[in-house]
Amino acid sequence: MTSPTPTAVEVAVIGAGPAGLTAALVLGRQKRTVVLIDSGQPRNSPATEMHMYLGLDGRPPGELRSVGMDEVAGHPNVEIVHSTVTGLEVTDADTPIRLSTSDGGSFLAERLLVTAGVRDDVSGIPGVAERFGQGVFHCPFCHGHEVDGRRLAVLTDDPENPAQPGLQAVYLATHFSRDVTLLTNGHPVPEEIHETLARNGIVLDHRPVTEVTGTDGALTVCAGGEDLTFGAVFHTPREQSRHSVLGLEIDTEGAHILVDWQQRTSDPRVFAAGDCARRRDDPVPLAFVARAVAAGQAAALWIDQDLFRVRAGLG
Ligand SMILES: Cc1cc2nc3c(=O)[nH]c(=O)nc-3n(C[C@H](O)[C@H](O)[C@H](O)COP(=O)(O)OP(=O)(O)OC[C@H]3O[C@@H](n4cnc5c(N)ncnc54)[C@H](O)[C@@H]3O)c2cc1C
C-alpha cells in the first residue's frame, strides 16, 4: 500500500519494461532510492516468443520480465509499485518532481526516468488486433525467421505512410519467401516503388480487406469477398505515445521523447529510454528489447553520475 504522504526518492522510473527494469537494477545496485511504477502492459506481451535477445532467444517475453522483477526486488532501496502514473508535475529546478498514481500513491523525486514504451495503434480490421503478435506480425527482424518459407501477406492500413508496406513486402521477398502478396486495402501504392515491387515478384491485391481469421501458420484474409490463405500477415501499426510529460521536446511524429547521448531530455532533470525515447541523431526510431536494455542502462548511469556530481559538490 502506498501512503498519502508523498514518499521522497532520488529517482522515479515510469514503466518496468526492459528499459525501466534495467535502469532500476543499475540504480538499485548504486544504492539510490528508487520508485519503479508500472501499469503491467509491456509492448511485446501479445507475442508468445521474444527474439534477438541473447540468452533468451525464442523464450516468452514474460520470462525476461519476471526474472528482471525478481532481481530488482532484491534491492530494498527500490520500491516496485504496480499502478499507473496519472499525475506528473515537473516545475522549476528547486522543486522536486511530483508523481501521483491511480491507487492514490504520491512521490517526490529528484530525477525522473520515463521508460513508458509506446502503444501500437493496431488496425481496426476485424481479427487483426486479436492476432497481433501471433500470426499478424509487425517486424521482420522480430518474427521473419520464424515464418521462413511461408506464403506471406503485407497488410496496408495507414494511408499516411504509403511506401512502407510495399518496401516491407520487398524485404520479406528478398529474405524469407518468394510468395508475398501486398494487400493494399484500396490505398494507393506510390508510383516510385511499382517497378521494385514487380521486379521482386510481389503480388498486388487492391481489394478491401474485411476480416482476418485463423491461427498463426494458417490465416485466412477476406479480400473483396474472397478468402485468401497465408502463413503469416505483416502489419506495422503506427506508434502512439503512452505517457507524455508536458513541455518535453518530442519528435515530429509526436510519439517519441527526444534525448541526447546521455538519454537526457530537453529538461535536465528528466531522462527517457526505450521505445518512448529517440536519440536526436537517430533518423528513425529503432524499437528492440536489447536496445531498450542498453538505453535503460545508459540512462541510469548518467542519472547516477548527475546525482553524484550534485552530492559531491562538483557542480
Ligand atoms: C508484438 C510485438 C512483438 C515484439 N517482439 C520483439 C522481439 O521478438 N524482439 C525484440 O527485440 N523486440 C520485440 N518487440 C519490441 C519490444 O517489445 C520493445 O522494443 C520493448 O518492449 C521496449 O521496451 P520498453 O522498456 O521501452 O517498453 P515496454 O516493454 O513497452 O514497457 C513499458 C512499460 O511501461 C508501463 N507504462 C506505460 N505507461 C505507464 C504509466 N503511465 N504508468 C506506469 N506504467 C506505465 C507499461 O505498462 C509497460 O509495462 C516486439 C514488439 C511487439 C509489439
The ligand as an SDF file (V2000), in Angstrom:
LIG
                    3D

 53 58  0  0  0  0  0  0  0  0999 V2000
    4.0260   -7.9110  -30.7710 C   0  0  0  0  0  0  0  0  0  0  0  0
    5.4320   -7.4290  -30.5540 C   0  0  0  0  0  0  0  0  0  0  0  0
    6.4800   -8.3350  -30.5290 C   0  0  0  0  0  0  0  0  0  0  0  0
    7.7880   -7.8980  -30.3540 C   0  0  0  0  0  0  0  0  0  0  0  0
    8.8080   -8.8030  -30.4020 N   0  0  0  0  0  0  0  0  0  0  0  0
   10.0780   -8.3840  -30.2310 C   0  0  0  0  0  0  0  0  0  0  0  0
   11.1550   -9.3280  -30.3120 C   0  0  0  0  0  0  0  0  0  0  0  0
   10.9460  -10.5070  -30.5870 O   0  0  0  0  0  0  0  0  0  0  0  0
   12.4110   -8.8590  -30.1240 N   0  0  0  0  0  0  0  0  0  0  0  0
   12.6800   -7.5340  -29.8630 C   0  0  0  0  0  0  0  0  0  0  0  0
   13.8520   -7.1760  -29.6860 O   0  0  0  0  0  0  0  0  0  0  0  0
   11.6690   -6.6320  -29.7850 N   0  0  0  0  0  0  0  0  0  0  0  0
   10.3930   -7.0330  -29.9520 C   0  0  0  0  0  0  0  0  0  0  0  0
    9.3790   -6.1120  -29.8900 N   0  0  0  0  0  0  0  0  0  0  0  0
    9.6940   -4.7190  -29.4840 C   0  0  0  0  0  0  0  0  0  0  0  0
    9.8120   -4.6840  -27.9330 C   0  0  0  0  0  0  0  0  0  0  0  0
    8.6110   -5.1190  -27.3780 O   0  0  0  0  0  0  0  0  0  0  0  0
   10.1230   -3.2730  -27.4340 C   0  0  0  0  0  0  0  0  0  0  0  0
   11.2290   -2.7240  -28.1310 O   0  0  0  0  0  0  0  0  0  0  0  0
   10.4240   -3.2850  -25.9270 C   0  0  0  0  0  0  0  0  0  0  0  0
    9.3710   -3.8650  -25.2150 O   0  0  0  0  0  0  0  0  0  0  0  0
   10.6860   -1.8640  -25.4230 C   0  0  0  0  0  0  0  0  0  0  0  0
   10.8800   -1.8820  -24.0430 O   0  0  0  0  0  0  0  0  0  0  0  0
   10.4880   -0.6260  -23.1530 P   0  0  0  0  0  0  0  0  0  0  0  0
   11.0240   -0.9280  -21.7900 O   0  0  0  0  0  0  0  0  0  0  0  0
   10.8890    0.6180  -23.8130 O   0  0  0  0  0  0  0  0  0  0  0  0
    8.8810   -0.5760  -23.1500 O   0  0  0  0  0  0  0  0  0  0  0  0
    7.7610   -1.6630  -22.7780 P   0  0  0  0  0  0  0  0  0  0  0  0
    8.2920   -3.0360  -22.8180 O   0  0  0  0  0  0  0  0  0  0  0  0
    6.5850   -1.3660  -23.6240 O   0  0  0  0  0  0  0  0  0  0  0  0
    7.4190   -1.3350  -21.2460 O   0  0  0  0  0  0  0  0  0  0  0  0
    6.8090   -0.1180  -20.8860 C   0  0  0  0  0  0  0  0  0  0  0  0
    6.1230   -0.2990  -19.5330 C   0  0  0  0  0  0  0  0  0  0  0  0
    5.6650    0.9870  -19.0780 O   0  0  0  0  0  0  0  0  0  0  0  0
    4.3890    0.8260  -18.4980 C   0  0  0  0  0  0  0  0  0  0  0  0
    3.6800    2.1170  -18.5170 N   0  0  0  0  0  0  0  0  0  0  0  0
    3.2530    2.8420  -19.5830 C   0  0  0  0  0  0  0  0  0  0  0  0
    2.6410    3.9730  -19.1820 N   0  0  0  0  0  0  0  0  0  0  0  0
    2.6720    3.9550  -17.8070 C   0  0  0  0  0  0  0  0  0  0  0  0
    2.1810    4.8280  -16.7950 C   0  0  0  0  0  0  0  0  0  0  0  0
    1.5410    5.9710  -17.0980 N   0  0  0  0  0  0  0  0  0  0  0  0
    2.3590    4.4760  -15.5010 N   0  0  0  0  0  0  0  0  0  0  0  0
    3.0020    3.3330  -15.1710 C   0  0  0  0  0  0  0  0  0  0  0  0
    3.4930    2.4630  -16.0990 N   0  0  0  0  0  0  0  0  0  0  0  0
    3.3200    2.7790  -17.3890 C   0  0  0  0  0  0  0  0  0  0  0  0
    3.7100   -0.2490  -19.3520 C   0  0  0  0  0  0  0  0  0  0  0  0
    2.6540   -0.8820  -18.6580 O   0  0  0  0  0  0  0  0  0  0  0  0
    4.8980   -1.1980  -19.6240 C   0  0  0  0  0  0  0  0  0  0  0  0
    4.9750   -2.2260  -18.6570 O   0  0  0  0  0  0  0  0  0  0  0  0
    8.0550   -6.5220  -30.1180 C   0  0  0  0  0  0  0  0  0  0  0  0
    7.0040   -5.5930  -30.1360 C   0  0  0  0  0  0  0  0  0  0  0  0
    5.7120   -6.0300  -30.3760 C   0  0  0  0  0  0  0  0  0  0  0  0
    4.6030   -5.0300  -30.4360 C   0  0  0  0  0  0  0  0  0  0  0  0
  1  2  1  0
  2  3  1  0
  2 52  2  0
  3  4  2  0
  4  5  1  0
  4 50  1  0
  5  6  2  0
  6  7  1  0
  6 13  1  0
  7  8  2  0
  7  9  1  0
  9 10  1  0
 10 11  2  0
 10 12  1  0
 12 13  2  0
 13 14  1  0
 14 15  1  0
 14 50  1  0
 15 16  1  0
 16 17  1  0
 16 18  1  0
 18 19  1  0
 18 20  1  0
 20 21  1  0
 20 22  1  0
 22 23  1  0
 23 24  1  0
 24 25  2  0
 24 26  1  0
 24 27  1  0
 27 28  1  0
 28 29  2  0
 28 30  1  0
 28 31  1  0
 31 32  1  0
 32 33  1  0
 33 34  1  0
 33 48  1  0
 34 35  1  0
 35 36  1  0
 35 46  1  0
 36 37  1  0
 36 45  1  0
 37 38  2  0
 38 39  1  0
 39 40  1  0
 39 45  2  0
 40 41  1  0
 40 42  2  0
 42 43  1  0
 43 44  2  0
 44 45  1  0
 46 47  1  0
 46 48  1  0
 48 49  1  0
 50 51  2  0
 51 52  1  0
 52 53  1  0
M  END
$$$$
